[in-house]
Amino acid sequence: MTDAIIVLVTAPSTDKAAELARALVEEQLAACGNLVPGVRSIYRWEGHVQDEAEVLLILKTRAALFEPLRARIVELHPYDVPEVLRLDVADGHAPYLSWILASTRAPD
């Protein structure tokens, strides 16, 4: 296991996903945010099946920053219930994993 994690977040548009990524990277809560446009999400919300275009934001950060990152996403996100999923990274290219740690702030 490493200290690195991946956090998945869906957003309603490329502009909103970029806004989220920029804020989180500038605040050093995430080292990087990749925007994956063209995601089609089919889900149940308030008793109805929805079919919406979304953008997937893939964030790379350190495990110790998950809670402040999650809180900041919830604060900035336009959805009432944003997707914020943590995926632990079992292993990876050591220099890249070191870059993630160097590019994020030390936990409080």
C-alpha positions as CSV (number, residue, x, y, z in Angstrom):
1,M,0.0,0.0,0.0
2,T,1.1,3.6,-0.6
3,D,0.1,7.0,0.8
4,A,-1.4,7.9,-2.6
5,I,-5.2,7.7,-3.3
6,I,-7.4,8.4,-6.3
7,V,-10.6,10.3,-5.7
8,L,-13.4,10.2,-8.3
9,V,-15.9,13.0,-8.6
10,T,-18.5,13.6,-11.3
11,A,-19.4,17.1,-12.3
12,P,-22.2,18.6,-14.6
13,S,-19.8,20.2,-17.0
14,T,-16.2,20.5,-18.1
15,D,-16.1,24.1,-16.8
16,K,-17.3,23.0,-13.3
17,A,-14.9,20.0,-13.2
18,A,-12.0,22.3,-14.2
19,E,-13.0,24.9,-11.6
20,L,-13.0,22.1,-8.9
21,A,-9.7,20.7,-10.1
22,R,-8.0,24.1,-10.2
23,A,-9.2,25.1,-6.7
24,L,-8.1,21.7,-5.2
25,V,-4.7,21.8,-6.9
26,E,-4.1,25.5,-6.0
27,E,-5.0,24.6,-2.3
28,Q,-2.6,21.6,-2.5
29,L,-5.4,19.2,-1.5
30,A,-4.7,17.4,-4.8
31,A,-1.6,17.0,-6.9
32,C,-3.5,16.6,-10.1
33,G,-7.0,16.5,-11.6
34,N,-7.8,14.7,-14.9
35,L,-11.0,15.7,-16.6
36,V,-12.7,12.9,-18.6
37,P,-15.5,14.4,-20.7
38,G,-18.2,12.4,-22.4
39,V,-19.4,10.4,-19.3
40,R,-23.0,9.3,-19.5
41,S,-24.5,8.7,-16.1
42,I,-27.7,6.7,-15.6
43,Y,-28.9,6.7,-12.0
44,R,-31.9,6.9,-9.7
45,W,-32.5,10.3,-8.0
46,E,-35.6,11.2,-6.0
47,G,-37.5,8.2,-7.3
48,H,-36.8,8.8,-11.0
49,V,-34.2,7.4,-13.3
50,Q,-32.0,10.1,-14.7
51,D,-29.8,10.0,-17.9
52,E,-27.3,12.9,-17.9
53,A,-24.0,13.9,-19.5
54,E,-21.3,14.4,-16.9
55,V,-17.6,14.9,-16.7
56,L,-15.5,12.6,-14.5
57,L,-12.8,14.3,-12.4
58,I,-10.0,12.0,-11.3
59,L,-7.9,13.4,-8.5
60,K,-4.6,12.2,-7.1
61,T,-3.7,13.0,-3.5
62,R,-2.4,11.5,-0.3
63,A,-4.6,9.4,2.0
64,A,-4.2,11.8,5.0
65,L,-5.8,14.6,2.9
66,F,-9.0,12.7,2.0
67,E,-11.2,14.3,4.7
68,P,-10.3,17.9,4.0
69,L,-10.4,17.2,0.3
70,R,-13.9,15.6,0.6
71,A,-15.1,18.5,2.7
72,R,-13.8,21.1,0.2
73,I,-15.4,19.2,-2.8
74,V,-18.8,19.2,-0.9
75,E,-18.4,22.9,-0.2
76,L,-17.6,23.8,-3.9
77,H,-19.8,21.3,-5.7
78,P,-23.2,22.3,-7.2
79,Y,-24.8,18.9,-6.5
80,D,-26.7,18.2,-3.3
81,V,-25.0,14.8,-3.0
82,P,-21.8,14.9,-5.0
83,E,-19.9,11.7,-5.9
84,V,-16.7,11.6,-3.8
85,L,-15.2,8.1,-3.9
86,R,-11.8,7.2,-2.5
87,L,-9.7,4.5,-4.2
88,D,-6.5,3.4,-2.4
89,V,-3.5,2.9,-4.6
90,A,-1.8,-0.4,-3.9
91,D,1.4,0.4,-5.8
92,G,2.7,2.6,-8.6
93,H,5.8,4.2,-10.2
94,A,7.8,5.4,-7.2
95,P,8.8,8.7,-8.7
96,Y,5.2,9.5,-9.6
97,L,4.0,8.6,-6.1
98,S,6.7,10.8,-4.6
99,W,5.6,13.7,-6.9
100,I,2.0,13.3,-5.5
101,L,3.3,13.7,-2.0
102,A,5.6,16.6,-2.9
103,S,2.7,18.4,-4.7
104,T,0.3,18.2,-1.8
105,R,0.4,19.9,1.5
106,A,1.3,18.1,4.7
107,P,-1.8,17.1,6.6
108,D,-2.9,19.2,9.5
